[in-house]
Amino acid sequence: MTVKIDEKNLKPGLLGLVVALVEIIQETLERQALRRMEGGRLNESEIERLGNALMELDEALEHIKKENGIEEIVGAIRNDLDRVADEAVGKIINPEKWKEETGKVDKAGMI
């Protein structure tokens, strides 16, 4: 089997994937920072440094997206990743539905 790679779309696609993943990590860091702030585990200096670092990361990501014309690619990748994550969580929450969709049931009625 031969894999055909469109070299024109390789760089934007790969860069879009990397930026999308960094955005997801950034959002996770922001939520964790809020929890730490609300829990009183950060002093004022740490809060300011963390806020500045997150803002700089956001600005850098926006610059990379605009400079490389990958805003739409990143958005599409984020949407696809969200859909995959939603499906995975749905299967974990409702394994019976997953069984019905896949038709994979062993002799004990398990997947």
C-alpha positions as CSV (number, residue, x, y, z in Angstrom):
1,M,0.0,0.0,0.0
2,T,1.4,3.4,-1.0
3,V,0.8,6.5,1.0
4,K,0.4,9.6,-1.1
5,I,1.4,12.8,0.6
6,D,0.4,16.2,-0.7
7,E,3.5,18.2,0.1
8,K,1.7,21.5,-0.4
9,N,-0.7,20.7,2.5
10,L,1.8,18.8,4.7
11,K,3.4,21.9,6.4
12,P,0.1,23.8,7.1
13,G,-1.6,20.6,8.2
14,L,1.2,19.5,10.6
15,L,1.7,23.1,11.9
16,G,-2.1,23.4,12.4
17,L,-2.1,20.1,14.4
18,V,0.8,21.3,16.6
19,V,-0.9,24.7,17.2
20,A,-4.2,23.1,18.0
21,L,-2.6,20.8,20.5
22,V,-0.7,23.7,22.1
23,E,-4.0,25.6,22.3
24,I,-5.6,22.6,24.1
25,I,-2.7,22.4,26.5
26,Q,-2.9,26.2,27.1
27,E,-6.6,26.0,28.0
28,T,-5.8,23.2,30.4
29,L,-3.1,25.3,32.0
30,E,-5.5,28.2,32.3
31,R,-8.1,26.0,34.1
32,Q,-5.4,24.7,36.4
33,A,-4.2,28.2,37.1
34,L,-7.7,29.3,38.0
35,R,-8.1,26.4,40.4
36,R,-4.9,27.2,42.1
37,M,-5.8,30.9,42.4
38,E,-9.2,30.0,43.8
39,G,-7.7,27.6,46.2
40,G,-5.3,30.2,47.4
41,R,-2.2,28.3,46.4
42,L,-0.7,31.2,44.4
43,N,0.7,34.5,45.7
44,E,0.2,37.8,43.9
45,S,3.6,37.6,42.2
46,E,2.9,34.0,40.9
47,I,-0.5,35.0,39.7
48,E,1.0,38.0,37.7
49,R,3.8,35.9,36.2
50,L,1.4,33.1,35.2
51,G,-1.1,35.5,33.7
52,N,1.7,37.2,31.7
53,A,3.1,33.9,30.5
54,L,-0.4,32.7,29.4
55,M,-1.1,36.0,27.6
56,E,2.3,35.8,25.8
57,L,1.6,32.2,24.7
58,D,-1.8,33.3,23.4
59,E,-0.3,36.2,21.4
60,A,2.4,33.9,20.0
61,L,-0.1,31.3,18.9
62,E,-2.3,34.0,17.2
63,H,0.8,35.3,15.5
64,I,1.8,31.9,14.2
65,K,-1.7,31.2,12.9
66,K,-1.9,34.5,11.1
67,E,1.6,34.5,9.8
68,N,1.1,31.0,8.3
69,G,-2.5,31.4,7.2
70,I,-3.7,28.4,9.3
71,E,-6.5,29.9,11.3
72,E,-9.1,27.8,9.5
73,I,-7.0,24.7,9.6
74,V,-6.5,25.0,13.4
75,G,-10.2,25.6,13.8
76,A,-11.1,22.5,11.7
77,I,-8.6,20.4,13.7
78,R,-10.0,21.6,17.0
79,N,-13.5,20.7,15.9
80,D,-12.4,17.3,14.7
81,L,-10.5,16.7,18.0
82,D,-13.6,17.8,20.0
83,R,-15.8,15.5,18.1
84,V,-13.4,12.5,18.6
85,A,-13.2,13.3,22.3
86,D,-17.0,13.6,22.6
87,E,-17.4,10.3,21.0
88,A,-14.8,8.6,23.2
89,V,-16.4,10.1,26.4
90,G,-19.8,9.0,25.1
91,K,-18.6,5.4,24.7
92,I,-17.1,5.4,28.2
93,I,-20.3,6.8,29.7
94,N,-22.6,4.6,27.7
95,P,-20.8,1.3,26.8
96,E,-24.1,-0.3,25.7
97,K,-24.4,2.2,22.9
98,W,-20.9,1.4,21.8
99,K,-21.7,-2.3,21.8
100,E,-24.7,-1.6,19.5
101,E,-22.7,0.5,17.2
102,T,-19.8,-1.9,16.8
103,G,-21.6,-5.1,17.2
104,K,-18.7,-6.5,19.2
105,V,-20.1,-8.6,22.0
106,D,-18.3,-11.7,23.4
107,K,-20.0,-14.8,24.8
108,A,-20.4,-13.1,28.2
109,G,-22.1,-10.1,26.7
110,M,-19.0,-8.0,27.1
111,I,-17.1,-6.0,24.4
